[in-house]
């Protein structure tokens, strides 16, 4: 199949807290751009060839999800950094590990995963394919 994910949108309560988490903790690159529909300044977080667009819950961009609510996402990121090293990174930022390390089923087979929450309580899974 010739479909790939280009970006996803996260609805956030506090954009600055989300930027801190995704850029300083997870290491994503903050990018700003102008919307092609209304010239509004937008923020996204780039990682690999994908990005996460941030929409503030108090003023979502159009079009948006049917119910744009913060804290409703569950996403898995594959990492080349060992999940045991991620545990140390999360400890440094005083971020609690919700679950794991544990073997789970990824899109292409078994993965070793840990789970944390972002500032909006979205469930963030960090995984290794070749553990």
Backbone atoms as SQL, in Angstrom:
CREATE TABLE atoms (id INTEGER PRIMARY KEY, chain TEXT, resi INTEGER, resn TEXT, atom TEXT, x REAL, y REAL, z REAL);
INSERT INTO atoms VALUES
  (1, 'A', 1, 'UNK', 'N', 0.852, -1.186, 0.000),
  (2, 'A', 1, 'UNK', 'CA', 0.000, 0.000, 0.000),
  (3, 'A', 1, 'UNK', 'C', 0.890, 1.240, 0.000),
  (4, 'A', 2, 'UNK', 'N', 0.490, 2.255, -0.691),
  (5, 'A', 2, 'UNK', 'CA', 1.326, 3.445, -0.825),
  (6, 'A', 2, 'UNK', 'C', 0.845, 4.609, 0.035),
  (7, 'A', 3, 'UNK', 'N', 0.463, 4.330, 1.261),
  (8, 'A', 3, 'UNK', 'CA', 0.101, 5.382, 2.214),
  (9, 'A', 3, 'UNK', 'C', 1.169, 5.468, 3.297),
  (10, 'A', 4, 'UNK', 'N', 1.521, 6.684, 3.677),
  (11, 'A', 4, 'UNK', 'CA', 2.497, 6.923, 4.729),
  (12, 'A', 4, 'UNK', 'C', 1.994, 8.065, 5.593),
  (13, 'A', 5, 'UNK', 'N', 2.411, 8.093, 6.849),
  (14, 'A', 5, 'UNK', 'CA', 2.030, 9.213, 7.719),
  (15, 'A', 5, 'UNK', 'C', 2.996, 10.364, 7.483),
  (16, 'A', 6, 'UNK', 'N', 2.451, 11.533, 7.179),
  (17, 'A', 6, 'UNK', 'CA', 3.227, 12.759, 7.024),
  (18, 'A', 6, 'UNK', 'C', 3.269, 13.511, 8.350),
  (19, 'A', 7, 'UNK', 'N', 2.099, 13.698, 8.953),
  (20, 'A', 7, 'UNK', 'CA', 2.029, 14.387, 10.241),
  (21, 'A', 7, 'UNK', 'C', 0.774, 13.955, 10.986),
  (22, 'A', 8, 'UNK', 'N', 0.794, 14.201, 12.273),
  (23, 'A', 8, 'UNK', 'CA', -0.385, 14.034, 13.116),
  (24, 'A', 8, 'UNK', 'C', -0.585, 15.342, 13.861),
  (25, 'A', 9, 'UNK', 'N', -1.774, 15.529, 14.397),
  (26, 'A', 9, 'UNK', 'CA', -2.091, 16.746, 15.149),
  (27, 'A', 9, 'UNK', 'C', -2.407, 16.362, 16.583),
  (28, 'A', 10, 'UNK', 'N', -1.820, 17.097, 17.510),
  (29, 'A', 10, 'UNK', 'CA', -2.134, 16.918, 18.923),
  (30, 'A', 10, 'UNK', 'C', -2.798, 18.197, 19.410),
  (31, 'A', 11, 'UNK', 'N', -3.939, 18.055, 20.038),
  (32, 'A', 11, 'UNK', 'CA', -4.602, 19.188, 20.681),
  (33, 'A', 11, 'UNK', 'C', -4.032, 19.302, 22.085),
  (34, 'A', 12, 'UNK', 'N', -3.529, 20.487, 22.430),
  (35, 'A', 12, 'UNK', 'CA', -2.840, 20.680, 23.711),
  (36, 'A', 12, 'UNK', 'C', -3.476, 21.808, 24.518),
  (37, 'A', 13, 'UNK', 'N', -3.391, 21.684, 25.828),
  (38, 'A', 13, 'UNK', 'CA', -3.911, 22.726, 26.715),
  (39, 'A', 13, 'UNK', 'C', -2.921, 23.879, 26.845),
  (40, 'A', 14, 'UNK', 'N', -1.632, 23.561, 26.917),
  (41, 'A', 14, 'UNK', 'CA', -0.587, 24.573, 27.098),
  (42, 'A', 14, 'UNK', 'C', 0.516, 24.286, 26.086),
  (43, 'A', 15, 'UNK', 'N', 0.573, 25.083, 25.045),
  (44, 'A', 15, 'UNK', 'CA', 1.504, 24.818, 23.949),
  (45, 'A', 15, 'UNK', 'C', 2.961, 24.880, 24.403),
  (46, 'A', 16, 'UNK', 'N', 3.295, 25.773, 25.338),
  (47, 'A', 16, 'UNK', 'CA', 4.678, 25.889, 25.804),
  (48, 'A', 16, 'UNK', 'C', 5.129, 24.647, 26.566),
  (49, 'A', 17, 'UNK', 'N', 4.256, 24.096, 27.402),
  (50, 'A', 17, 'UNK', 'CA', 4.592, 22.859, 28.117),
  (51, 'A', 17, 'UNK', 'C', 4.775, 21.706, 27.141),
  (52, 'A', 18, 'UNK', 'N', 3.935, 21.654, 26.123),
  (53, 'A', 18, 'UNK', 'CA', 4.053, 20.593, 25.117),
  (54, 'A', 18, 'UNK', 'C', 5.343, 20.734, 24.322),
  (55, 'A', 19, 'UNK', 'N', 5.681, 21.954, 23.943),
  (56, 'A', 19, 'UNK', 'CA', 6.933, 22.189, 23.218),
  (57, 'A', 19, 'UNK', 'C', 8.114, 21.749, 24.071),
  (58, 'A', 20, 'UNK', 'N', 8.104, 22.093, 25.351),
  (59, 'A', 20, 'UNK', 'CA', 9.193, 21.675, 26.244),
  (60, 'A', 20, 'UNK', 'C', 9.321, 20.155, 26.256),
  (61, 'A', 21, 'UNK', 'N', 8.214, 19.450, 26.430),
  (62, 'A', 21, 'UNK', 'CA', 8.253, 17.993, 26.510),
  (63, 'A', 21, 'UNK', 'C', 8.773, 17.380, 25.212),
  (64, 'A', 22, 'UNK', 'N', 8.169, 17.745, 24.099),
  (65, 'A', 22, 'UNK', 'CA', 8.519, 17.098, 22.838),
  (66, 'A', 22, 'UNK', 'C', 9.886, 17.529, 22.301),
  (67, 'A', 23, 'UNK', 'N', 10.315, 18.752, 22.588),
  (68, 'A', 23, 'UNK', 'CA', 11.626, 19.185, 22.091),
  (69, 'A', 23, 'UNK', 'C', 12.742, 18.899, 23.094),
  (70, 'A', 24, 'UNK', 'N', 12.583, 19.309, 24.348),
  (71, 'A', 24, 'UNK', 'CA', 13.662, 19.135, 25.322),
  (72, 'A', 24, 'UNK', 'C', 13.778, 17.714, 25.857),
  (73, 'A', 25, 'UNK', 'N', 12.660, 17.034, 26.037),
  (74, 'A', 25, 'UNK', 'CA', 12.697, 15.672, 26.581),
  (75, 'A', 25, 'UNK', 'C', 12.869, 14.648, 25.459),
  (76, 'A', 26, 'UNK', 'N', 12.010, 14.701, 24.443),
  (77, 'A', 26, 'UNK', 'CA', 12.073, 13.703, 23.373),
  (78, 'A', 26, 'UNK', 'C', 13.054, 14.061, 22.257),
  (79, 'A', 27, 'UNK', 'N', 13.481, 15.315, 22.194),
  (80, 'A', 27, 'UNK', 'CA', 14.495, 15.704, 21.216),
  (81, 'A', 27, 'UNK', 'C', 13.978, 16.074, 19.836),
  (82, 'A', 28, 'UNK', 'N', 12.698, 16.393, 19.728),
  (83, 'A', 28, 'UNK', 'CA', 12.146, 16.805, 18.436),
  (84, 'A', 28, 'UNK', 'C', 12.518, 18.259, 18.149),
  (85, 'A', 29, 'UNK', 'N', 12.485, 18.622, 16.881),
  (86, 'A', 29, 'UNK', 'CA', 12.867, 19.974, 16.465),
  (87, 'A', 29, 'UNK', 'C', 11.629, 20.858, 16.307),
  (88, 'A', 30, 'UNK', 'N', 11.592, 21.964, 17.052),
  (89, 'A', 30, 'UNK', 'CA', 10.492, 22.916, 16.938),
  (90, 'A', 30, 'UNK', 'C', 10.586, 23.641, 15.603),
  (91, 'A', 31, 'UNK', 'N', 9.467, 23.687, 14.885),
  (92, 'A', 31, 'UNK', 'CA', 9.378, 24.438, 13.639),
  (93, 'A', 31, 'UNK', 'C', 8.145, 25.325, 13.690),
  (94, 'A', 32, 'UNK', 'N', 8.271, 26.519, 13.136),
  (95, 'A', 32, 'UNK', 'CA', 7.131, 27.425, 13.035),
  (96, 'A', 32, 'UNK', 'C', 6.857, 27.665, 11.557),
  (97, 'A', 33, 'UNK', 'N', 5.581, 27.781, 11.227),
  (98, 'A', 33, 'UNK', 'CA', 5.207, 28.014, 9.840),
  (99, 'A', 33, 'UNK', 'C', 3.895, 28.781, 9.802),
  (100, 'A', 34, 'UNK', 'N', 3.588, 29.353, 8.651),
  (101, 'A', 34, 'UNK', 'CA', 2.330, 30.076, 8.470),
  (102, 'A', 34, 'UNK', 'C', 1.324, 29.164, 7.791),
  (103, 'A', 35, 'UNK', 'N', 0.118, 29.157, 8.318),
  (104, 'A', 35, 'UNK', 'CA', -0.961, 28.369, 7.730),
  (105, 'A', 35, 'UNK', 'C', -1.264, 28.887, 6.333),
  (106, 'A', 36, 'UNK', 'N', -1.479, 27.982, 5.407),
  (107, 'A', 36, 'UNK', 'CA', -1.807, 28.391, 4.034),
  (108, 'A', 36, 'UNK', 'C', -3.252, 28.846, 3.907),
  (109, 'A', 37, 'UNK', 'N', -4.091, 28.537, 4.905),
  (110, 'A', 37, 'UNK', 'CA', -5.501, 28.942, 4.819),
  (111, 'A', 37, 'UNK', 'C', -5.766, 30.316, 5.406),
  (112, 'A', 38, 'UNK', 'N', -5.128, 30.634, 6.537),
  (113, 'A', 38, 'UNK', 'CA', -5.441, 31.921, 7.173),
  (114, 'A', 38, 'UNK', 'C', -4.207, 32.708, 7.620),
  (115, 'A', 39, 'UNK', 'N', -3.028, 32.271, 7.214),
  (116, 'A', 39, 'UNK', 'CA', -1.773, 32.944, 7.554),
  (117, 'A', 39, 'UNK', 'C', -1.462, 32.964, 9.052),
  (118, 'A', 40, 'UNK', 'N', -2.151, 32.147, 9.821),
  (119, 'A', 40, 'UNK', 'CA', -1.890, 32.081, 11.262),
  (120, 'A', 40, 'UNK', 'C', -0.552, 31.390, 11.509),
  (121, 'A', 41, 'UNK', 'N', 0.139, 31.852, 12.554),
  (122, 'A', 41, 'UNK', 'CA', 1.411, 31.245, 12.932),
  (123, 'A', 41, 'UNK', 'C', 1.139, 29.898, 13.598),
  (124, 'A', 42, 'UNK', 'N', 1.773, 28.841, 13.108),
  (125, 'A', 42, 'UNK', 'CA', 1.574, 27.489, 13.621),
  (126, 'A', 42, 'UNK', 'C', 2.888, 26.947, 14.156),
  (127, 'A', 43, 'UNK', 'N', 2.789, 25.942, 15.018),
  (128, 'A', 43, 'UNK', 'CA', 3.982, 25.303, 15.574),
  (129, 'A', 43, 'UNK', 'C', 3.885, 23.804, 15.371),
  (130, 'A', 44, 'UNK', 'N', 5.030, 23.229, 15.031),
  (131, 'A', 44, 'UNK', 'CA', 5.092, 21.785, 14.860),
  (132, 'A', 44, 'UNK', 'C', 6.408, 21.273, 15.425),
  (133, 'A', 45, 'UNK', 'N', 6.468, 19.964, 15.591),
  (134, 'A', 45, 'UNK', 'CA', 7.650, 19.302, 16.127),
  (135, 'A', 45, 'UNK', 'C', 8.069, 18.229, 15.138),
  (136, 'A', 46, 'UNK', 'N', 9.251, 18.401, 14.576),
  (137, 'A', 46, 'UNK', 'CA', 9.743, 17.509, 13.517),
  (138, 'A', 46, 'UNK', 'C', 10.603, 16.410, 14.114),
  (139, 'A', 47, 'UNK', 'N', 10.391, 15.190, 13.619),
  (140, 'A', 47, 'UNK', 'CA', 11.235, 14.052, 13.991),
  (141, 'A', 47, 'UNK', 'C', 11.306, 13.123, 12.792),
  (142, 'A', 48, 'UNK', 'N', 12.510, 12.788, 12.365),
  (143, 'A', 48, 'UNK', 'CA', 12.653, 11.971, 11.157),
  (144, 'A', 48, 'UNK', 'C', 12.024, 12.684, 9.974),
  (145, 'A', 49, 'UNK', 'N', 11.170, 11.976, 9.253),
  (146, 'A', 49, 'UNK', 'CA', 10.492, 12.569, 8.097),
  (147, 'A', 49, 'UNK', 'C', 9.043, 12.919, 8.414),
  (148, 'A', 50, 'UNK', 'N', 8.685, 12.888, 9.695),
  (149, 'A', 50, 'UNK', 'CA', 7.324, 13.209, 10.112),
  (150, 'A', 50, 'UNK', 'C', 7.335, 14.428, 11.037),
  (151, 'A', 51, 'UNK', 'N', 6.126, 14.897, 11.338),
  (152, 'A', 51, 'UNK', 'CA', 6.015, 15.981, 12.303),
  (153, 'A', 51, 'UNK', 'C', 4.693, 15.872, 13.047),
  (154, 'A', 52, 'UNK', 'N', 4.658, 16.546, 14.186),
  (155, 'A', 52, 'UNK', 'CA', 3.445, 16.686, 14.988),
  (156, 'A', 52, 'UNK', 'C', 3.065, 18.155, 14.945),
  (157, 'A', 53, 'UNK', 'N', 1.866, 18.463, 14.474),
  (158, 'A', 53, 'UNK', 'CA', 1.352, 19.831, 14.532),
  (159, 'A', 53, 'UNK', 'C', 0.645, 20.012, 15.865),
  (160, 'A', 54, 'UNK', 'N', 0.857, 21.155, 16.486),
  (161, 'A', 54, 'UNK', 'CA', 0.224, 21.450, 17.768),
  (162, 'A', 54, 'UNK', 'C', -0.949, 22.394, 17.567),
  (163, 'A', 55, 'UNK', 'N', -2.100, 22.007, 18.079),
  (164, 'A', 55, 'UNK', 'CA', -3.290, 22.863, 18.080),
  (165, 'A', 55, 'UNK', 'C', -3.644, 23.145, 19.530),
  (166, 'A', 56, 'UNK', 'N', -3.807, 24.408, 19.865),
  (167, 'A', 56, 'UNK', 'CA', -4.232, 24.753, 21.225),
  (168, 'A', 56, 'UNK', 'C', -5.721, 24.475, 21.372),
  (169, 'A', 57, 'UNK', 'N', -6.076, 23.819, 22.469),
  (170, 'A', 57, 'UNK', 'CA', -7.479, 23.453, 22.712),
  (171, 'A', 57, 'UNK', 'C', -8.380, 24.684, 22.739),
  (172, 'A', 58, 'UNK', 'N', -7.859, 25.802, 23.236),
  (173, 'A', 58, 'UNK', 'CA', -8.674, 27.013, 23.363),
  (174, 'A', 58, 'UNK', 'C', -8.914, 27.719, 22.028),
  (175, 'A', 59, 'UNK', 'N', -8.101, 27.406, 21.020),
  (176, 'A', 59, 'UNK', 'CA', -8.268, 28.045, 19.706),
  (177, 'A', 59, 'UNK', 'C', -7.771, 27.118, 18.587),
  (178, 'A', 60, 'UNK', 'N', -8.521, 26.039, 18.347),
  (179, 'A', 60, 'UNK', 'CA', -8.093, 25.082, 17.317),
  (180, 'A', 60, 'UNK', 'C', -8.173, 25.674, 15.913),
  (181, 'A', 61, 'UNK', 'N', -7.241, 25.236, 15.072),
  (182, 'A', 61, 'UNK', 'CA', -7.248, 25.636, 13.668),
  (183, 'A', 61, 'UNK', 'C', -8.300, 24.831, 12.927),
  (184, 'A', 62, 'UNK', 'N', -8.794, 25.387, 11.829),
  (185, 'A', 62, 'UNK', 'CA', -9.764, 24.669, 11.004),
  (186, 'A', 62, 'UNK', 'C', -9.091, 24.225, 9.720),
  (187, 'A', 63, 'UNK', 'N', -9.434, 23.058, 9.221),
  (188, 'A', 63, 'UNK', 'CA', -10.324, 22.076, 9.845),
  (189, 'A', 63, 'UNK', 'C', -9.620, 21.375, 11.003),
  (190, 'A', 64, 'UNK', 'N', -10.412, 20.778, 11.860),
  (191, 'A', 64, 'UNK', 'CA', -9.850, 20.046, 12.998),
  (192, 'A', 64, 'UNK', 'C', -10.677, 18.796, 13.254),
  (193, 'A', 65, 'UNK', 'N', -10.197, 17.984, 14.169),
  (194, 'A', 65, 'UNK', 'CA', -10.904, 16.751, 14.515),
  (195, 'A', 65, 'UNK', 'C', -12.316, 17.074, 14.986),
  (196, 'A', 66, 'UNK', 'N', -13.190, 16.103, 14.912),
  (197, 'A', 66, 'UNK', 'CA', -14.583, 16.297, 15.328),
  (198, 'A', 66, 'UNK', 'C', -14.667, 16.791, 16.772),
  (199, 'A', 67, 'UNK', 'N', -13.885, 16.202, 17.654),
  (200, 'A', 67, 'UNK', 'CA', -13.834, 16.625, 19.058),
  (201, 'A', 67, 'UNK', 'C', -12.375, 16.872, 19.433),
  (202, 'A', 68, 'UNK', 'N', -11.856, 18.065, 19.169),
  (203, 'A', 68, 'UNK', 'CA', -10.446, 18.345, 19.440),
  (204, 'A', 68, 'UNK', 'C', -10.184, 18.531, 20.939),
  (205, 'A', 69, 'UNK', 'N', -9.845, 17.440, 21.596),
  (206, 'A', 69, 'UNK', 'CA', -9.633, 17.453, 23.044),
  (207, 'A', 69, 'UNK', 'C', -8.193, 17.094, 23.371),
  (208, 'A', 70, 'UNK', 'N', -7.640, 17.734, 24.383),
  (209, 'A', 70, 'UNK', 'CA', -6.295, 17.369, 24.819),
  (210, 'A', 70, 'UNK', 'C', -6.363, 16.099, 25.664),
  (211, 'A', 71, 'UNK', 'N', -5.283, 15.343, 25.637),
  (212, 'A', 71, 'UNK', 'CA', -5.178, 14.145, 26.459),
  (213, 'A', 71, 'UNK', 'C', -5.852, 12.911, 25.904),
  (214, 'A', 72, 'UNK', 'N', -6.155, 12.885, 24.608),
  (215, 'A', 72, 'UNK', 'CA', -6.878, 11.744, 24.034),
  (216, 'A', 72, 'UNK', 'C', -6.027, 10.907, 23.077),
  (217, 'A', 73, 'UNK', 'N', -4.740, 11.181, 23.003),
  (218, 'A', 73, 'UNK', 'CA', -3.889, 10.480, 22.053),
  (219, 'A', 73, 'UNK', 'C', -3.086, 9.373, 22.731),
  (220, 'A', 74, 'UNK', 'N', -2.813, 8.325, 21.980),
  (221, 'A', 74, 'UNK', 'CA', -1.949, 7.223, 22.392),
  (222, 'A', 74, 'UNK', 'C', -1.077, 6.932, 21.182),
  (223, 'A', 75, 'UNK', 'N', 0.230, 7.200, 21.281),
  (224, 'A', 75, 'UNK', 'CA', 1.105, 7.068, 20.114),
  (225, 'A', 75, 'UNK', 'C', 2.391, 6.355, 20.500),
  (226, 'A', 76, 'UNK', 'N', 2.917, 5.583, 19.565),
  (227, 'A', 76, 'UNK', 'CA', 4.159, 4.844, 19.777),
  (228, 'A', 76, 'UNK', 'C', 5.248, 5.408, 18.872),
  (229, 'A', 77, 'UNK', 'N', 6.398, 5.731, 19.465),
  (230, 'A', 77, 'UNK', 'CA', 7.567, 6.177, 18.716),
  (231, 'A', 77, 'UNK', 'C', 8.622, 5.082, 18.763),
  (232, 'A', 78, 'UNK', 'N', 9.163, 4.715, 17.602),
  (233, 'A', 78, 'UNK', 'CA', 10.292, 3.798, 17.556),
  (234, 'A', 78, 'UNK', 'C', 11.560, 4.612, 17.754),
  (235, 'A', 79, 'UNK', 'N', 12.487, 4.077, 18.551),
  (236, 'A', 79, 'UNK', 'CA', 13.709, 4.800, 18.858),
  (237, 'A', 79, 'UNK', 'C', 14.928, 3.909, 18.667),
  (238, 'A', 80, 'UNK', 'N', 16.015, 4.523, 18.206),
  (239, 'A', 80, 'UNK', 'CA', 17.292, 3.820, 18.141),
  (240, 'A', 80, 'UNK', 'C', 17.983, 3.852, 19.496),
  (241, 'A', 81, 'UNK', 'N', 17.542, 4.748, 20.375),
  (242, 'A', 81, 'UNK', 'CA', 18.071, 4.805, 21.745),
  (243, 'A', 81, 'UNK', 'C', 17.386, 3.707, 22.544),
  (244, 'A', 82, 'UNK', 'N', 18.165, 2.937, 23.280),
  (245, 'A', 82, 'UNK', 'CA', 17.631, 1.837, 24.075),
  (246, 'A', 82, 'UNK', 'C', 16.630, 2.356, 25.106),
  (247, 'A', 83, 'UNK', 'N', 15.532, 1.615, 25.299),
  (248, 'A', 83, 'UNK', 'CA', 14.514, 2.058, 26.256),
  (249, 'A', 83, 'UNK', 'C', 15.088, 2.215, 27.660),
  (250, 'A', 84, 'UNK', 'N', 16.118, 1.443, 28.010),
  (251, 'A', 84, 'UNK', 'CA', 16.741, 1.601, 29.330),
  (252, 'A', 84, 'UNK', 'C', 17.410, 2.968, 29.462),
  (253, 'A', 85, 'UNK', 'N', 17.962, 3.476, 28.362),
  (254, 'A', 85, 'UNK', 'CA', 18.526, 4.830, 28.371),
  (255, 'A', 85, 'UNK', 'C', 17.420, 5.877, 28.418),
  (256, 'A', 86, 'UNK', 'N', 16.273, 5.575, 27.794),
  (257, 'A', 86, 'UNK', 'CA', 15.128, 6.489, 27.884),
  (258, 'A', 86, 'UNK', 'C', 14.645, 6.600, 29.328),
  (259, 'A', 87, 'UNK', 'N', 14.684, 5.512, 30.050),
  (260, 'A', 87, 'UNK', 'CA', 14.279, 5.559, 31.463),
  (261, 'A', 87, 'UNK', 'C', 15.134, 6.574, 32.210),
  (262, 'A', 88, 'UNK', 'N', 16.436, 6.589, 31.945),
  (263, 'A', 88, 'UNK', 'CA', 17.347, 7.556, 32.579),
  (264, 'A', 88, 'UNK', 'C', 16.996, 8.988, 32.162),
  (265, 'A', 89, 'UNK', 'N', 16.667, 9.171, 30.889),
  (266, 'A', 89, 'UNK', 'CA', 16.284, 10.506, 30.400),
  (267, 'A', 89, 'UNK', 'C', 15.019, 10.976, 31.113),
  (268, 'A', 90, 'UNK', 'N', 14.015, 10.104, 31.195),
  (269, 'A', 90, 'UNK', 'CA', 12.766, 10.482, 31.859),
  (270, 'A', 90, 'UNK', 'C', 12.989, 10.742, 33.345),
  (271, 'A', 91, 'UNK', 'N', 13.860, 9.967, 33.981),
  (272, 'A', 91, 'UNK', 'CA', 14.194, 10.210, 35.393),
  (273, 'A', 91, 'UNK', 'C', 14.793, 11.602, 35.570),
  (274, 'A', 92, 'UNK', 'N', 15.675, 11.988, 34.651),
  (275, 'A', 92, 'UNK', 'CA', 16.316, 13.310, 34.708),
  (276, 'A', 92, 'UNK', 'C', 15.282, 14.436, 34.684),
  (277, 'A', 93, 'UNK', 'N', 14.190, 14.236, 33.946),
  (278, 'A', 93, 'UNK', 'CA', 13.133, 15.240, 33.849),
  (279, 'A', 93, 'UNK', 'C', 11.991, 14.981, 34.828),
  (280, 'A', 94, 'UNK', 'N', 12.195, 14.022, 35.730),
  (281, 'A', 94, 'UNK', 'CA', 11.193, 13.669, 36.748),
  (282, 'A', 94, 'UNK', 'C', 9.859, 13.258, 36.113),
  (283, 'A', 95, 'UNK', 'N', 9.955, 12.460, 35.053),
  (284, 'A', 95, 'UNK', 'CA', 8.771, 11.950, 34.361),
  (285, 'A', 95, 'UNK', 'C', 8.613, 10.484, 34.726),
  (286, 'A', 96, 'UNK', 'N', 7.448, 10.144, 35.253),
  (287, 'A', 96, 'UNK', 'CA', 7.167, 8.795, 35.738),
  (288, 'A', 96, 'UNK', 'C', 6.961, 7.821, 34.576),
  (289, 'A', 97, 'UNK', 'N', 7.550, 6.639, 34.708),
  (290, 'A', 97, 'UNK', 'CA', 7.296, 5.557, 33.754),
  (291, 'A', 97, 'UNK', 'C', 5.974, 4.919, 34.149),
  (292, 'A', 98, 'UNK', 'N', 5.004, 4.937, 33.242),
  (293, 'A', 98, 'UNK', 'CA', 3.672, 4.376, 33.512),
  (294, 'A', 98, 'UNK', 'C', 3.669, 2.855, 33.439),
  (295, 'A', 99, 'UNK', 'N', 4.461, 2.300, 32.502),
  (296, 'A', 99, 'UNK', 'CA', 4.494, 0.851, 32.304),
  (297, 'A', 99, 'UNK', 'C', 5.784, 0.497, 31.577),
  (298, 'A', 100, 'UNK', 'N', 6.242, -0.738, 31.797),
  (299, 'A', 100, 'UNK', 'CA', 7.400, -1.252, 31.093),
  (300, 'A', 100, 'UNK', 'C', 8.676, -1.089, 31.883),
  (301, 'A', 101, 'UNK', 'N', 9.757, -1.539, 31.272),
  (302, 'A', 101, 'UNK', 'CA', 9.853, -2.084, 29.935),
  (303, 'A', 101, 'UNK', 'C', 9.095, -3.412, 29.812),
  (304, 'A', 102, 'UNK', 'N', 8.459, -3.587, 28.659),
  (305, 'A', 102, 'UNK', 'CA', 7.680, -4.791, 28.391),
  (306, 'A', 102, 'UNK', 'C', 7.682, -5.063, 26.891),
  (307, 'A', 103, 'UNK', 'N', 7.558, -6.328, 26.544),
  (308, 'A', 103, 'UNK', 'CA', 7.484, -6.709, 25.138),
  (309, 'A', 103, 'UNK', 'C', 6.037, -6.540, 24.675),
  (310, 'A', 104, 'UNK', 'N', 5.861, -5.796, 23.597),
  (311, 'A', 104, 'UNK', 'CA', 4.544, -5.514, 23.023),
  (312, 'A', 104, 'UNK', 'C', 4.550, -5.911, 21.549),
  (313, 'A', 105, 'UNK', 'N', 3.430, -5.765, 20.895),
  (314, 'A', 105, 'UNK', 'CA', 3.336, -6.079, 19.471),
  (315, 'A', 105, 'UNK', 'C', 3.268, -4.789, 18.671),
  (316, 'A', 106, 'UNK', 'N', 4.306, -4.543, 17.869),
  (317, 'A', 106, 'UNK', 'CA', 4.340, -3.369, 17.007),
  (318, 'A', 106, 'UNK', 'C', 3.788, -3.687, 15.632),
  (319, 'A', 107, 'UNK', 'N', 3.834, -2.727, 14.743),
  (320, 'A', 107, 'UNK', 'CA', 3.311, -2.902, 13.385),
  (321, 'A', 107, 'UNK', 'C', 4.083, -3.955, 12.596),
  (322, 'A', 108, 'UNK', 'N', 5.368, -4.140, 12.936),
  (323, 'A', 108, 'UNK', 'CA', 6.212, -5.080, 12.194),
  (324, 'A', 108, 'UNK', 'C', 6.801, -6.176, 13.064),
  (325, 'A', 109, 'UNK', 'N', 6.155, -6.459, 14.186),
  (326, 'A', 109, 'UNK', 'CA', 6.631, -7.526, 15.057),
  (327, 'A', 109, 'UNK', 'C', 6.834, -7.048, 16.480),
  (328, 'A', 110, 'UNK', 'N', 7.516, -7.863, 17.283),
  (329, 'A', 110, 'UNK', 'CA', 7.693, -7.528, 18.697),
  (330, 'A', 110, 'UNK', 'C', 8.542, -6.270, 18.898),
  (331, 'A', 111, 'UNK', 'N', 8.179, -5.504, 19.908),
  (332, 'A', 111, 'UNK', 'CA', 8.938, -4.319, 20.307),
  (333, 'A', 111, 'UNK', 'C', 9.051, -4.306, 21.829),
  (334, 'A', 112, 'UNK', 'N', 10.116, -3.694, 22.315),
  (335, 'A', 112, 'UNK', 'CA', 10.296, -3.498, 23.756),
  (336, 'A', 112, 'UNK', 'C', 9.910, -2.054, 24.048),
  (337, 'A', 113, 'UNK', 'N', 8.953, -1.862, 24.967),
  (338, 'A', 113, 'UNK', 'CA', 8.355, -0.537, 25.154),
  (339, 'A', 113, 'UNK', 'C', 8.336, -0.077, 26.597),
  (340, 'A', 114, 'UNK', 'N', 8.372, 1.242, 26.737),
  (341, 'A', 114, 'UNK', 'CA', 8.047, 1.909, 27.999),
  (342, 'A', 114, 'UNK', 'C', 6.992, 2.961, 27.680),
  (343, 'A', 115, 'UNK', 'N', 6.230, 3.344, 28.703),
  (344, 'A', 115, 'UNK', 'CA', 5.132, 4.298, 28.528),
  (345, 'A', 115, 'UNK', 'C', 5.271, 5.441, 29.525),
  (346, 'A', 116, 'UNK', 'N', 5.056, 6.656, 29.029),
  (347, 'A', 116, 'UNK', 'CA', 5.032, 7.854, 29.871),
  (348, 'A', 116, 'UNK', 'C', 3.830, 8.700, 29.447),
  (349, 'A', 117, 'UNK', 'N', 3.593, 9.781, 30.173),
  (350, 'A', 117, 'UNK', 'CA', 2.530, 10.737, 29.821),
  (351, 'A', 117, 'UNK', 'C', 3.169, 12.072, 29.467),
  (352, 'A', 118, 'UNK', 'N', 2.612, 12.725, 28.458),
  (353, 'A', 118, 'UNK', 'CA', 3.050, 14.080, 28.136),
  (354, 'A', 118, 'UNK', 'C', 2.288, 15.057, 29.035),
  (355, 'A', 119, 'UNK', 'N', 2.520, 16.363, 28.929),
  (356, 'A', 119, 'UNK', 'CA', 1.846, 17.315, 29.824),
  (357, 'A', 119, 'UNK', 'C', 0.320, 17.283, 29.769),
  (358, 'A', 120, 'UNK', 'N', -0.253, 16.796, 28.662),
  (359, 'A', 120, 'UNK', 'CA', -1.711, 16.703, 28.543),
  (360, 'A', 120, 'UNK', 'C', -2.246, 15.333, 28.923),
  (361, 'A', 121, 'UNK', 'N', -1.366, 14.474, 29.409),
  (362, 'A', 121, 'UNK', 'CA', -1.709, 13.096, 29.812),
  (363, 'A', 121, 'UNK', 'C', -1.932, 12.167, 28.627),
  (364, 'A', 122, 'UNK', 'N', -1.478, 12.567, 27.423),
  (365, 'A', 122, 'UNK', 'CA', -1.467, 11.635, 26.304),
  (366, 'A', 122, 'UNK', 'C', -0.509, 10.509, 26.650),
  (367, 'A', 123, 'UNK', 'N', -0.816, 9.292, 26.195),
  (368, 'A', 123, 'UNK', 'CA', 0.044, 8.149, 26.456),
  (369, 'A', 123, 'UNK', 'C', 1.110, 8.070, 25.369),
  (370, 'A', 124, 'UNK', 'N', 2.365, 8.147, 25.787),
  (371, 'A', 124, 'UNK', 'CA', 3.499, 8.134, 24.871),
  (372, 'A', 124, 'UNK', 'C', 4.283, 6.844, 25.087),
  (373, 'A', 125, 'UNK', 'N', 4.389, 6.053, 24.031),
  (374, 'A', 125, 'UNK', 'CA', 5.127, 4.788, 24.074),
  (375, 'A', 125, 'UNK', 'C', 6.442, 4.980, 23.322),
  (376, 'A', 126, 'UNK', 'N', 7.541, 4.625, 23.970),
  (377, 'A', 126, 'UNK', 'CA', 8.862, 4.663, 23.343),
  (378, 'A', 126, 'UNK', 'C', 9.317, 3.215, 23.212),
  (379, 'A', 127, 'UNK', 'N', 9.703, 2.818, 21.996),
  (380, 'A', 127, 'UNK', 'CA', 9.966, 1.403, 21.738),
  (381, 'A', 127, 'UNK', 'C', 11.236, 1.157, 20.942),
  (382, 'A', 128, 'UNK', 'N', 11.769, -0.044, 21.134),
  (383, 'A', 128, 'UNK', 'CA', 12.886, -0.552, 20.339),
  (384, 'A', 128, 'UNK', 'C', 12.424, -1.774, 19.564),
  (385, 'A', 129, 'UNK', 'N', 12.734, -1.804, 18.274),
  (386, 'A', 129, 'UNK', 'CA', 12.408, -2.985, 17.472),
  (387, 'A', 129, 'UNK', 'C', 13.421, -4.096, 17.689),
  (388, 'A', 130, 'UNK', 'N', 14.670, -3.752, 17.684),
  (389, 'A', 130, 'UNK', 'CA', 15.735, -4.752, 17.822),
  (390, 'A', 130, 'UNK', 'C', 16.322, -4.671, 19.218),
  (391, 'A', 131, 'UNK', 'N', 15.680, -5.319, 20.122),
  (392, 'A', 131, 'UNK', 'CA', 16.100, -5.257, 21.515),
  (393, 'A', 131, 'UNK', 'C', 16.912, -6.471, 21.807);
